[in-house]
Amino acid sequence: MLTYDNFDKKVGEGLKRLRNEKRLTLRQVGEIFGINNSTIARWESGENSISAKLLFKYLEFYGLTYEDFLSSLE
């Protein structure tokens, strides 16, 4: 279940799943978006929050809507 307390962790797990499904490394995603791969790793672990703006950019890259992404987290 997606809650306020586990939101960052669930979003991170979803981002990691999407990256792995595309068989991309952290470094490759970092190069695509111009972001340090350690920052992406912290998002994927739920240690840090991804901004809404970047999340939408990622989801566009992966061909998902925000609604579809959220429903995949539950």
N, C-alpha and C positions, 0 to 999 in steps of 0.2 A: 504494500500500500504506500502510495506517495504522500508524504506529510511534510510539513514545514521543517521538522527536525532532520529528515533524511533527504531533503531535496537535492542538495549539492552532491551527495554520494550517488544517488540514483541517476542524476543527470550525467555525472562523470562516468558511471558504468555504461550508460547508453552511448555516450560519445566514444568510449573505448570499443564497445561492440561494433559501432558503425565503422570505425577506423579499421578494426580487424577484419570485418566483412569485406572491405575494399582492399585488404592486404597492404595497407599503408603503414609505414613506420612513423614513430613520433617525429623523427627528423623530416620525413617527407611532408607530413602535415604542417610542420613548422615552416618549411620552405614555401609551401603553397600559400599560407596565410601571413607569412612574415612575422612569425611569433617564435620565441625560444621554445625548444622542445621540452625543457624542464617545466615551463609554465603549463604546457599542455598536459604533461604528466601529473602536475598538481591538480589540474581540473579533473582529469580522469580518475584520480584517487579520491576526489571529493574534499581534498585539503583546502582548496581555494574555489571560489565561485567564478564562473564564466559570466561575463556581462551579457545582458539580453541582446545587445547589438551583435556581438560576436556569435552568440548561440544561433541567432537567425541566419547569420552568414554561413555558419557551418552546416545548418540544416538545409539551406539552399544548395550548397555544394553536394550534399548527400542525397538531394532530391526528396526531402521530406518537409511536410508542414509541421508547425509547432504542435498542433493538435495530434497529428499522427505520432510524433516523437513522444509526447507526454503519455499517450495511451500505450505506447510500447514499454513504458517504464513500470507499469503496474503489474 
